Amino acid sequence: MAEELIGKVVHYFNKIGVVVVKVEKGSLAVGDKIKFRHGEHEFEQAVESLQIEKEAVDSIKKGKEAGLKVNEAVKEGWEVYKIA
């Protein structure tokens, strides 16, 4: 499967398991399959929802940030890849 680096984690809320992702290339949408990676650690998941300032959105484009729920703990600086 092809992977494209689209952004990075800019914040992680550990109590609620939510990250803020900044898209630096392309776009991110509900339903996309993504991978979080930092060194040897990585995991994949589907984007089930996106929120900007507590408002649900369907997608975000380059330069925007949105929050999404994650299945595993991550930290700031982790890379985010879209899986095609």
Secondary structure, DSSP 8 states (H G I E B T S, - for coil): --EEEEEEEEEEETTTTEEEEEE-SSEEETT-EEEEEETTEEEEEE---EEETTEEESEEETT-EEEEE-SS---TT-EEEEE-
